[in-house]
Amino acid sequence: MRLSWFAKSRKAARKPPSAASFRTEIIADVFVPERAEDVRFFSRKLDRPGRLRRFSNRDLRESLLCVFYLMVAAALPVRWWAPICSRMSRFRLKRHMRKEFPAYAAATRAVLGDGIDACKLFEGLLVARHRRRLQLAAHLVTGRWSPTIRLEGLEGLQSALRQGHGAILWCDQFTAQTIIGKRALYEAGIEAHQVSVHTHGISETAFGLRFLNPPLINVENRFLKSRVTFDRDDAYQVTIRIQKILKQNGVVTMTNTIHAGTTFTEAAMGESGWTHLASAPANFAARGGTALFAMSTFEVVPFIEYRAVLSPALTPEASVTQATDMARDGTKNMAVQAHYILLKRDRLLEALKLYPEQMMTWSRRQRLTEAQDSTGIGTDEGS
């Protein structure tokens, strides 16, 4: 007797995987003499599009957590929120330790050194991710939460805008950046345009795009002048729109994610690690002479005090001024971009040392061409 229903379905075998496949190639290694180090540029081209899943187990978990945190935000005092998030982060801890911690520990130790307590940082990140969910719920339940948000470095941004060439804020993926970072700019009177992707949010399934992501996007949009949605099929049109915003002396925020664009970079990081940085912000700054700032947002006291930090303008060495002028004429000058990349890397390392447990994504302990290990923890887009 043949039990055909136990056999693997031919239809299932033909079904493409949900994750898209990409082909990554090295474009160039650019040596920066002033730093005595190089920046590697990569191209990331779509090899095979992924299949849009209807629903995932994660969608169920996130839906339940969303309902739970909405009730917490609506019914319980703020002083209880942080302990609740800490308690909730203990669920499924063994699974996180088994599946995610080894790569996370290797990545964090490569950047910060072997002397850190990687386990403590990892557990802190899990708690911070739950606080991030509750931040969203608190904004959906209006009128109950008014934290203190300090924006540092605003004078430098205002000075750059007086030059009339606009400004780009290159944001790091700390847990508080997604909502609190945008709110800090909004409350300071800065009308920012966010560069985003159409899958931005909590889930990339059909259910997530329809039900889970819109609440987050709607909350973010309260603090934005507009959202520039990025798609690989219309990258040129998006580029034109960003250039138009900058010419109108606008402020554009870009999150440091390498998953949306077609190029990204790799540079040494910390003790012996390697970080991956988006190339688009450096490219716009190099070609258009736009002021470029690094931005990091930290949770100083959970649900009580937040700190958004704008760096001084990232300015290349004087020796590359001539190359910068060439880039303004339209040449995609990687030498200038490499200087911007290293300046951003330095600011990112400074921020990591302050609040490492709040960083959602970590890069590799080895070069991309030498290993295929995980990039630490976190797949959320921070845009």
N, C-alpha and C positions, 0 to 999 in steps of 0.2 A: 504494500500500500504506500503510495507516494503522498507525503504530507507537503503539498506544494505551498500551502500558506505559511509554512515556516521558512521557506526558501527566500532568498533576497529578491525583491521585485526588480524586473528588468527596467521598469519605468523609474524606480528609485535610483537604479544604477546610472541612468541617463541624466538624472537631475543634476544640474551644475551646483557646485558648492556655493554657500551663501557669501563667503568672503571673496572679494575681488583679488585677482592676481596681478602683480606689478613686476616690471622689469627695471632693475636699478643698474645704472651704469655710471662710471666715473667720467666726469666732464674734464676736470683739470685739478691739479695740485698747485695752489698759488702760495709761493713763499713770501713771507712778510719780513723783510730784513730788520726792521726796527724791533721786532719781537723775536727774531731768530726761530720762527716756527711757521708751519704751513697750515693752510685751510683747504680742505678737499671739497670740491663741488660735485654733486651728484645730480643725475636726471632720474626722474621716477615716472615711467610711462605705463599706462594701463595695458596689460597683456590680455587679460580676460575679465570682463565685467562680472561682478558677483550677482547672485540671485537674491532678490528682496524677499526675506522671510516674512511670513504673516505674523508669527508670534513666537516668543522664546520664553524659557523659564525665567530669565532675568526680567522680562516684562511683568510677569506675575509678582515677583519679589518687589520690584520697584512700585508697582501699583499698590500693594499692601502697605509698603513703607510710606508712600505718599498719603494714603488715607490716615495711617497712624500718626504721622507728623502733623497733618492738618488738625487732628483732634488735639494733639499736644499744644500746638500753637494757639488754638482757639480757647482751650480750657485751663491750661496750667500756667502758673507764674513763670517769668523768664528765668528766675534763679534755679528752677528745676530742669531747664532744658539741657544744660551741659551734662549733668549726671545721667539723664535719660539716654543721651547720645552715647555716652561712655558704656552704659550697660548694653545698649543695642549692638554696639560694635563687637561684643563678645560672642554673639551668635555666629556660627559658621567660622569661628576663629581657626579651628583646627584645619579646615579646608583651605583657608587663605594661607596658613603657615605651610601647608604641604605644597600647594600649587604655585603661590606667588612669592613667598618669602625668600627662597634661595636666590632667585635672580635679583630681587630687590636688595638683598644684603650684599651681593657681589657688586652691584652698581653703586650703592651708597658708599661702601668701603673704598671702592676705587677712586671716588671723588673726594671724600672727606677723611680717608685714612682708616687704618685698622683699629684705631682707638675708640671709635664710636660704638654705641650700643645699638646695633642695627635692629634688634628685636624690639627695643623700646620705641625707636623711630617708626617702625612698621605698625606697631599697635597704635601709636599716635596718629598715623595717617588714616587708619581705619576709622578712628574716632572723628577725625577732621572731615572725612567723607560723609559721615552721618550728620555732622553739624551743617555741612553744605546742603544736605537735603532739607534740614529744618529751616535754614535761611530762606529757601524757596517757599516753604509752607508759611513762614512768618510774613512774607510779602503778599501771599495770597489772602491771608487773614489780615485785613487792613486795620490800622488804628491801634494795634496793641504793642508794637515794637518800635523803639526809636533809639538805636545804638549811637554811640559817639564814633564818628568817622573823621579821621584827620587826614588831610591831603597835604603832603610835603612836596616841595619843589615846584609849586604852581608859578612862582615868579619867573623861573626859567622858561616855562612854556609860554607864558604871556609875553615875555620878551621876544621869543622866536616868532610869535604870531604878529607882532608889530613889524616884522620884516616883510610880511605879506606873502610868504611862500608856503603857508600851511605847516602842518606838523604831523608826524607819525609817532604813535605811542606803541612801542613793541612790548606787549604784555606777557608776563610769565604765567605758567599754569599752576599758581597756588590756589588752594581751595576757595579762598574768599574773592578771587579776582572776577569770577563769572558775573556775579551780581553786585557785590559791594564795590568793586573797582569802578564799574560803570556808574554806580550811584554816587561815589565820591566825586567823580568828574562833573556829574549833573548838578550836584548840590553846590559845586564851586562855580557854576555858570558856564561850564565847557560843554558845548553841543557837539558830541562826537558821532562819527559814522563808523560802525563796526563792520569789518570784513568777516564774513561768516560762510559756512557751508550749509547746503540744504538739509543735511542730516544732523545738524547741530542739536544737541540736547542729551537726553537720557538714553534713548534707544534708536537703533537704525532699522528696526523692523517696521512693517506696515502699521502694526498696532501702535508702536512707539511714535511714529511720525504723525499718526492721527490723534492720539490721545495723550501720550506722556510728554512729548516735546513742546507742544504749543503753550502750556502754562509757563514753562521756563522762558520761552522766547518772548511771550507777552510781558512778563515781568521785566526782562532785560530791556525791552523796547520802551518802557516807561522812561528810561534814563538815556535813550539814544535819540539822535536827530534822524538817523536812518540806518538801515541794515543793508549792506552790500553783499548779496548772496553769491558765493563763488561756485562755479561749476566748470568742470574741465572742458565742456563743449563750448563755453562762451568766455574763455579766459581773456580773450582780446577785448571783448566788450566791457568786462569787469575792470580791466586795466585802464581803459579809456575813462571809465566813470571815476575811478580813484584819482587819476590825473586831473580830471575836471574839478573834483572836490578840493584837491590841493591847490590848484590855480585860483580857486575862490577863497583861499586862505582858511580852509577847513581843517578840522582835526580828524585824523583817521586812526582807529585803533586796530591793531593786528595781534592776534595771539600767536605765541611761538609754538606752532604745530607744523610738523613736516608732512602730514597726511593729506593735505588739501591741494597743495601746489604741485608743479611738475619738476621743480628743482629744490634742493636743500643742501646744507653744508655740514661738514664734520670738523670739529676742532678739539684739541686736547683740553681736558677739564680736571682741575684739582690735582690730586696726588698722582693718579695713573689712569684716570678715566677718559672717556670720549663723549662729547655731547653733540647732539644734532640740532641745528638751528635752521629756521626757515630763511630762505634767501630773499624773499620778496621785499621785506622792509628795507634791507640793505640796498637792494637794486633800485627801489624808488628814491632813496636818499642819494645814492651815487649819481643817478641820471638827472634828477631834477633839482638837486641842491636843497631838498626839503630837510628841515630840522628833524632829527631822529632822537627819541627819548626811550629809555627803558622804564617799564612800569611794573611794580610788584605790590601786591596787596596782602597784608598779613592780618591774622586774627590775634590781637594782643591779649585780650580777655574775652573768652568765648561769649558771644551774644551781647557783650557790653561795650567793648572798645575795639576799633579796627584802625589800621594804619595803611594808607595808600601812599606809595613813595614813587615820585618821578625823579629820575636821575638827572644830572646836568646833561645838556645836549651832547650826544655822542659825536665827537669831532675827530676825524683822522689826523694823523701827524702832518705837520706843515710840509714835509717832503713829498706828500702825495697831492698837493694842491693842484698841480698841473694836470695830473690824471683826473682829478675831480672835475676840472673845467672841461676835459674831453668827454667825460661822462655826461655832463650837462648838454653837450651837443648831440646826444643820442646814442653814444657808444656804450654798450654794456660792458663796463670796465670791471673785471673781476678783481683786479688789484685793489681798487677802492673798496669794493664790497668786502674783501677779506679783512681790511682794517676795521670796517664797521662790525663784522662778525666777531672779531676778537674783543672789541670794546664791549659789545653786548655780552659776550661770554664772561668777561670780568665782572660786569654788574650782576649777572645771574649767579655767579659763584659767591659774591658777597651776600646776596639775598638768601641763597641756600644755607649759608652758615648761620644765618639768623633764625630761620624757622624751617629746618629741613623736613620736619614731619608734616608740613602743610603742602609740600610739592607733590602734585598728582602724578607726574611722569618723570622717570629717570632714564638716562641714556645707557649706553653699553659700557661694560668694563673693558671691552676690546673694540678694535676698529671694525667697522661694518663689513669690510672685506675679509676679516679674519675669523669671524664668529657669526653664528646664527642664533645666539641665545636671545632670551626675552629682553625687552627694553625696560625692565623693572616692572612697575605696577601702574595701572591706570590707562584707560583707553578713552576717557572722556575728552571731548573737544572743549577747549576753554573759551571759544570765541563767543 
